[in-house]
Every structure is written in structure tokens, then in C-alpha cells.
């Protein structure tokens, strides 16, 4: 242990010449990081432009097309005929305890009869 402590005492106290600086004064690591930052800015700008000028118009056009097709289809839609009032439909052994007793809890007068 003493040998280890003695050895540490002779080590330099500062990391000199840890990175080599090129002639321009910028190390290769800093230049690489700047290149990554520039690439990130360019890529973000590209995807922002793609989102604004391609995706949003494509969504608007596809929505308009779907709406047009739906309107065209609804003109030709065959509406189902009314179901006859068969004796085995809507059998009530006792009335429901809400409303008039004949309709279910989720009865919709516009859809159900």
C-alpha cells in the first residue's frame, strides 16, 4: 500500500496534452460535434418541411376524398325496412323500474321503436 501511495505522489497533477489541437485551433472532436449539430439542424428542417408541405396537404386531400366518397355512397344506400312486430320480440315478464317500464335503460327514440 505504501508503494502505491508513493507512486501516486509522483504522478503529474494535471492532464497536459490530453487532446491534440489542429493548426486551425479546433480539435477533431469539436469539429465532429459541430458537424453532428449541423446535420441535426438540416435533418430537422427537412422533416419540418416534409410535415408541413407534404403530410398536411395529403391529410386534407385524403379527408376530402373520403368525405366525397361517403356522400356519394350515402345517396345509393338502401335503408332497411322496418322489422315486423313479431310476438316473440320485446317480451317483458315485468316492467323496467325506470321510465315507462317498456323501454330499456339505453333506449334511443330516434333509433329504437
Backbone as a chain_set.jsonl record, in Angstrom:
{"seq": "XXXXXXXXXXXXXXXXXXXXXXXXXXXXXXXXXXXXXXXXXXXXXXXXXXXXXXXXXXXXXXXXXXXXXXXXXXXXXXXXXXXXXXXXXXXXXXXXXXXXXXXXXXXXXXXXX", "coords": {"N": [[0.816, -1.189, 0.0], [1.966, 1.209, 0.726], [3.785, 1.538, -1.274], [2.074, 2.062, -3.412], [0.916, 4.526, -2.679], [3.174, 6.128, -2.636], [3.817, 6.057, -5.316], [1.657, 7.408, -6.512], [2.148, 9.969, -5.646], [4.12, 10.918, -7.313], [2.938, 11.223, -9.757], [1.788, 13.296, -12.468], [0.0, 16.339, -11.787], [-1.829, 17.482, -13.449], [-3.644, 17.037, -16.513], [-1.912, 17.254, -19.103], [-1.643, 18.027, -22.544], [-3.808, 16.435, -23.382], [-5.621, 16.411, -25.46], [-5.143, 16.685, -28.896], [-4.601, 19.607, -30.683], [-5.526, 20.937, -33.754], [-4.049, 22.759, -36.541], [-5.773, 24.885, -37.074], [-6.838, 25.464, -34.643], [-9.007, 24.076, -33.686], [-10.088, 21.11, -32.3], [-10.351, 17.708, -33.47], [-12.5, 16.392, -32.332], [-14.233, 18.451, -31.521], [-14.808, 19.55, -34.005], [-16.115, 17.397, -35.167], [-18.364, 17.219, -33.532], [-19.573, 19.675, -34.127], [-20.203, 19.194, -36.778], [-22.101, 17.183, -36.445], [-24.099, 18.615, -35.121], [-24.808, 20.486, -37.109], [-25.746, 18.706, -39.051], [-27.938, 17.659, -37.679], [-29.542, 19.958, -37.46], [-30.087, 20.433, -40.183], [-31.445, 18.066, -40.865], [-33.671, 18.179, -39.143], [-34.89, 20.466, -40.152], [-35.505, 19.556, -42.725], [-37.412, 17.478, -42.187], [-39.359, 18.978, -40.955], [-40.216, 20.601, -43.064], [-41.149, 18.58, -44.776], [-43.269, 17.611, -43.225], [-44.954, 19.863, -43.139], [-45.388, 20.64, -45.86], [-45.995, 18.3, -47.244], [-47.243, 16.18, -45.694], [-49.462, 17.408, -44.323], [-51.037, 18.587, -46.498], [-51.569, 16.13, -47.803], [-53.125, 14.796, -45.893], [-55.346, 16.521, -45.818], [-56.301, 16.286, -48.46], [-56.872, 13.505, -48.563], [-58.845, 13.35, -46.61], [-60.839, 14.967, -47.76], [-61.373, 13.433, -50.038], [-62.338, 11.046, -48.859], [-64.631, 12.061, -47.631], [-66.092, 12.897, -49.888], [-66.496, 10.405, -51.162], [-68.027, 9.134, -49.192], [-70.332, 10.735, -49.141], [-71.272, 10.251, -51.736], [-71.737, 7.517, -51.574], [-73.714, 7.412, -49.611], [-75.944, 8.352, -50.936], [-76.787, 6.23, -52.464], [-77.367, 4.301, -50.67], [-79.196, 1.629, -49.368], [-81.922, 1.711, -47.371], [-82.809, -0.147, -44.518], [-85.793, -2.102, -44.207], [-88.61, -1.717, -41.998], [-88.736, -3.738, -39.086], [-91.009, -6.353, -38.659], [-93.583, -6.508, -36.158], [-93.141, -8.943, -34.335], [-94.426, -11.579, -32.245], [-92.632, -12.676, -30.448], [-90.736, -10.791, -29.923], [-89.462, -8.277, -27.749], [-90.368, -9.221, -25.189], [-91.719, -8.838, -22.04], [-91.484, -9.794, -18.814], [-91.807, -8.515, -16.432], [-92.217, -5.031, -15.81], [-89.64, -2.594, -16.547], [-87.972, -0.732, -13.975], [-87.559, 1.947, -14.466], [-88.367, 4.944, -16.245], [-91.056, 4.512, -18.545], [-91.349, 1.839, -18.198], [-91.349, 0.104, -20.326], [-89.262, 0.527, -22.04], [-85.738, -0.075, -22.52], [-82.801, 0.708, -20.502], [-80.977, 2.039, -22.112], [-82.465, 3.09, -24.209], [-83.162, 4.624, -27.296], [-85.083, 6.934, -28.76], [-84.896, 7.858, -31.376], [-83.679, 5.867, -32.804], [-84.441, 3.309, -31.838], [-87.571, 1.541, -31.636]], "CA": [[0.0, 0.0, 0.0], [2.87, 2.351, 0.793], [4.349, 1.678, -2.61], [1.04, 2.671, -4.25], [0.792, 5.929, -2.282], [4.383, 6.8, -3.08], [3.766, 6.163, -6.771], [0.683, 8.443, -6.827], [2.747, 11.27, -5.342], [4.973, 11.352, -8.419], [2.153, 11.399, -10.985], [1.524, 14.713, -12.743], [-1.244, 16.819, -11.189], [-2.721, 17.973, -14.499], [-3.609, 16.268, -17.758], [-1.413, 18.115, -20.171], [-1.65, 17.456, -23.894], [-4.803, 15.375, -23.415], [-6.182, 16.401, -26.804], [-4.278, 17.365, -29.857], [-5.276, 20.697, -31.373], [-5.019, 21.07, -35.117], [-3.472, 24.067, -36.86], [-6.819, 25.901, -37.025], [-7.216, 25.712, -33.267], [-10.186, 23.289, -33.336], [-9.75, 19.691, -32.267], [-11.2, 16.889, -34.34], [-13.723, 16.088, -31.603], [-15.108, 19.624, -31.602], [-15.248, 19.65, -35.4], [-17.091, 16.326, -35.393], [-19.595, 17.614, -32.845], [-20.193, 20.743, -34.907], [-20.786, 18.561, -37.963], [-23.313, 16.49, -35.999], [-25.107, 19.648, -34.849], [-25.262, 21.0, -38.409], [-26.542, 17.647, -39.678], [-29.206, 17.596, -36.951], [-30.342, 21.121, -37.871], [-30.551, 20.225, -41.559], [-32.427, 16.984, -40.864], [-34.89, 18.688, -38.512], [-35.508, 21.379, -41.112], [-36.064, 18.732, -43.8], [-38.627, 16.801, -41.748], [-40.372, 20.004, -40.708], [-40.765, 20.961, -44.375], [-41.932, 17.436, -45.261], [-44.514, 17.578, -42.458], [-45.828, 20.985, -43.489], [-45.715, 20.743, -47.284], [-46.407, 17.02, -47.828], [-48.173, 15.419, -44.857], [-50.713, 18.131, -44.064], [-51.889, 18.554, -47.698], [-52.021, 14.76, -48.066], [-54.231, 14.533, -44.975], [-56.509, 17.299, -46.255], [-56.821, 15.667, -49.686], [-57.469, 12.199, -48.273], [-60.09, 13.608, -45.884], [-61.818, 15.443, -48.741], [-61.736, 12.289, -50.872], [-63.177, 10.151, -48.065], [-65.927, 12.721, -47.461], [-66.784, 12.828, -51.176], [-66.937, 9.025, -51.369], [-69.081, 8.841, -48.231], [-71.551, 11.399, -49.602], [-71.737, 9.528, -52.919], [-72.235, 6.216, -51.143], [-74.943, 7.564, -48.833], [-77.059, 8.569, -51.864], [-77.207, 4.942, -53.002], [-77.537, 3.351, -49.581], [-80.546, 1.082, -49.233], [-82.31, 1.742, -45.967], [-83.516, -1.394, -44.181], [-87.223, -1.98, -43.935], [-88.952, -1.876, -40.589], [-88.904, -5.121, -38.639], [-92.399, -6.576, -38.225], [-93.768, -6.626, -34.715], [-93.37, -10.352, -34.023], [-94.875, -11.78, -30.865], [-91.512, -13.09, -29.588], [-89.853, -9.652, -29.684], [-89.742, -7.394, -26.616], [-91.161, -9.887, -24.156], [-91.455, -8.276, -20.723], [-92.156, -10.535, -17.739], [-92.189, -7.443, -15.512], [-91.733, -3.77, -16.392], [-88.417, -1.997, -16.008], [-88.325, 0.197, -12.905], [-87.278, 3.328, -14.861], [-89.15, 5.413, -17.391], [-92.417, 3.995, -18.63], [-91.306, 0.413, -17.91], [-91.295, -0.693, -21.548], [-88.005, 0.765, -22.749], [-84.519, -0.405, -21.785], [-82.096, 1.863, -19.944], [-80.277, 2.733, -23.191], [-83.404, 3.277, -25.312], [-82.997, 5.851, -28.073], [-86.307, 7.014, -29.56], [-84.608, 8.127, -32.785], [-83.199, 4.642, -33.443], [-85.277, 2.192, -31.399], [-89.014, 1.785, -31.74]], "C": [[0.864, 1.259, 0.0], [3.47, 2.611, -0.576], [3.364, 2.395, -3.547], [0.905, 4.163, -3.951], [2.0, 6.716, -2.757], [4.351, 7.018, -4.592], [2.801, 7.274, -7.194], [1.285, 9.827, -6.607], [3.578, 11.792, -6.493], [4.223, 11.523, -9.743], [1.899, 12.884, -11.218], [0.142, 15.109, -12.223], [-2.241, 17.321, -12.235], [-2.574, 17.097, -15.732], [-3.166, 17.207, -18.871], [-1.391, 17.35, -21.479], [-2.638, 16.288, -24.01], [-5.46, 15.287, -24.788], [-5.256, 17.184, -27.712], [-5.093, 18.408, -30.601], [-4.647, 20.84, -32.747], [-4.54, 22.498, -35.36], [-4.511, 25.177, -36.757], [-7.261, 26.228, -35.614], [-8.434, 24.921, -32.819], [-9.796, 21.818, -33.367], [-10.719, 18.912, -33.153], [-12.514, 16.537, -33.65], [-14.719, 17.243, -31.692], [-15.641, 19.784, -33.02], [-16.299, 18.591, -35.711], [-18.421, 16.668, -34.725], [-20.313, 18.727, -33.597], [-20.842, 20.18, -36.166], [-22.077, 17.835, -37.603], [-24.432, 17.494, -35.736], [-25.663, 20.21, -36.155], [-26.139, 19.97, -39.122], [-27.912, 17.55, -39.003], [-30.116, 18.762, -37.332], [-30.915, 20.928, -39.268], [-31.629, 19.146, -41.617], [-33.737, 17.438, -40.238], [-35.633, 19.629, -39.451], [-36.169, 20.604, -42.251], [-37.384, 18.098, -43.373], [-39.73, 17.788, -41.394], [-41.028, 20.412, -42.02], [-41.604, 19.83, -44.948], [-43.273, 17.387, -44.541], [-45.478, 18.665, -42.909], [-46.294, 20.914, -44.935], [-46.153, 19.433, -47.932], [-47.494, 16.365, -46.988], [-49.503, 16.137, -44.653], [-51.58, 18.221, -45.319], [-52.393, 17.15, -48.036], [-53.185, 14.395, -47.149], [-55.492, 15.279, -45.396], [-57.135, 16.665, -47.497], [-57.477, 14.323, -49.408], [-58.768, 12.355, -47.486], [-61.181, 14.078, -46.836], [-62.285, 14.299, -49.636], [-62.649, 11.332, -50.108], [-64.564, 10.751, -47.858], [-66.742, 12.651, -48.75], [-67.314, 11.419, -51.429], [-68.081, 8.66, -50.425], [-70.397, 9.484, -48.665], [-72.139, 10.684, -50.819], [-72.348, 8.189, -52.528], [-73.565, 6.353, -50.401], [-76.152, 7.836, -49.725], [-77.637, 7.241, -52.345], [-77.474, 3.91, -51.913], [-78.992, 2.911, -49.496], [-80.871, 1.032, -47.746], [-83.101, 0.482, -45.638], [-84.99, -1.124, -43.883], [-87.475, -2.185, -42.447], [-89.167, -3.35, -40.268], [-90.355, -5.3, -38.196], [-92.468, -6.783, -36.706], [-94.131, -8.062, -34.361], [-93.71, -10.514, -32.547], [-93.727, -12.152, -29.924], [-90.501, -11.96, -29.349], [-90.352, -8.832, -28.496], [-90.689, -8.024, -25.603], [-90.756, -9.305, -22.807], [-92.211, -9.112, -19.688], [-92.572, -9.578, -16.622], [-91.603, -6.153, -16.063], [-90.41, -3.334, -15.758], [-88.81, -0.952, -14.975], [-87.955, 1.639, -13.222], [-88.16, 3.683, -16.058], [-90.568, 4.886, -17.359], [-92.469, 2.485, -18.415], [-91.181, -0.465, -19.132], [-89.965, -0.552, -22.274], [-86.818, 0.398, -21.873], [-83.838, 0.87, -21.307], [-81.433, 2.687, -21.044], [-81.173, 2.94, -24.408], [-83.178, 4.633, -25.969], [-84.216, 5.966, -28.979], [-86.057, 7.299, -31.035], [-84.218, 6.849, -33.521], [-84.105, 3.462, -33.109], [-86.747, 2.554, -31.528], [-89.722, 1.256, -30.536]], "O": [[0.531, 2.251, -0.648], [3.642, 3.759, -0.985], [3.762, 3.223, -4.366], [0.791, 4.973, -4.871], [1.864, 7.845, -3.229], [4.806, 8.051, -5.084], [3.091, 8.009, -8.138], [0.949, 10.763, -7.331], [3.728, 13.005, -6.637], [4.818, 11.928, -10.741], [1.804, 13.65, -10.26], [-0.78, 14.293, -12.224], [-3.402, 17.559, -11.903], [-1.526, 16.495, -15.967], [-3.99, 17.873, -19.498], [-1.142, 16.145, -21.496], [-2.344, 15.28, -24.653], [-5.817, 14.196, -25.231], [-4.677, 18.201, -27.332], [-6.177, 18.104, -31.099], [-3.425, 20.863, -32.898], [-4.623, 23.344, -34.469], [-4.171, 26.301, -36.39], [-7.998, 27.193, -35.414], [-8.867, 25.073, -31.676], [-9.236, 21.339, -34.354], [-11.777, 19.417, -33.53], [-13.539, 16.397, -34.317], [-15.91, 17.027, -31.914], [-16.81, 20.122, -33.207], [-17.259, 18.857, -36.433], [-19.485, 16.43, -35.298], [-21.541, 18.717, -33.691], [-21.909, 20.638, -36.575], [-23.041, 17.866, -38.369], [-25.585, 17.247, -36.09], [-26.874, 20.388, -36.283], [-27.152, 20.322, -39.725], [-28.928, 17.378, -39.677], [-31.32, 18.58, -37.507], [-32.085, 21.22, -39.512], [-32.616, 19.293, -42.337], [-34.808, 17.113, -40.75], [-36.861, 19.592, -39.535], [-37.265, 20.954, -42.689], [-38.369, 18.168, -44.107], [-40.911, 17.466, -41.521], [-42.249, 20.554, -42.09], [-42.654, 20.077, -45.541], [-44.304, 17.149, -45.169], [-46.677, 18.422, -43.047], [-47.478, 21.109, -45.21], [-46.639, 19.447, -49.063], [-48.556, 16.027, -47.509], [-50.562, 15.526, -44.797], [-52.778, 17.954, -45.227], [-53.521, 16.995, -48.505], [-54.134, 13.747, -47.59], [-56.59, 14.724, -45.335], [-58.355, 16.523, -47.577], [-58.535, 14.03, -49.963], [-59.699, 11.572, -47.675], [-62.325, 13.637, -46.733], [-63.471, 14.209, -49.957], [-63.638, 10.856, -50.663], [-65.564, 10.034, -47.903], [-67.941, 12.377, -48.715], [-68.455, 11.255, -51.862], [-69.006, 7.95, -50.821], [-71.455, 8.862, -48.573], [-73.356, 10.528, -50.925], [-73.363, 7.777, -53.091], [-74.444, 5.504, -50.544], [-77.283, 7.577, -49.312], [-78.836, 7.139, -52.604], [-77.778, 2.757, -52.218], [-79.904, 3.736, -49.548], [-80.172, 0.384, -46.966], [-83.977, 0.086, -46.407], [-85.365, -0.065, -43.38], [-86.649, -2.756, -41.735], [-89.709, -4.106, -41.075], [-90.873, -4.482, -37.437], [-91.491, -7.192, -36.078], [-95.298, -8.366, -34.113], [-93.331, -9.693, -31.712], [-93.845, -11.959, -28.714], [-89.513, -12.159, -28.642], [-91.56, -8.722, -28.282], [-91.69, -7.421, -25.213], [-89.572, -9.284, -22.471], [-93.442, -9.134, -19.687], [-93.575, -9.808, -15.946], [-90.57, -6.193, -16.732], [-90.107, -3.656, -14.609], [-89.875, -0.346, -15.088], [-88.026, 2.489, -12.334], [-88.63, 2.806, -16.782], [-91.203, 4.817, -16.307], [-93.556, 1.907, -18.449], [-90.933, -1.663, -19.004], [-89.587, -1.432, -23.047], [-86.867, 0.533, -20.651], [-84.248, 1.975, -21.664], [-81.336, 3.909, -20.922], [-80.676, 2.962, -25.534], [-83.022, 5.651, -25.294], [-84.365, 5.157, -29.894], [-86.917, 7.012, -31.868], [-84.407, 6.754, -34.734], [-84.493, 2.703, -33.997], [-87.115, 3.729, -31.528], [-90.944, 1.368, -30.44]]}, "num_chains": 1, "name": "protein.A"}
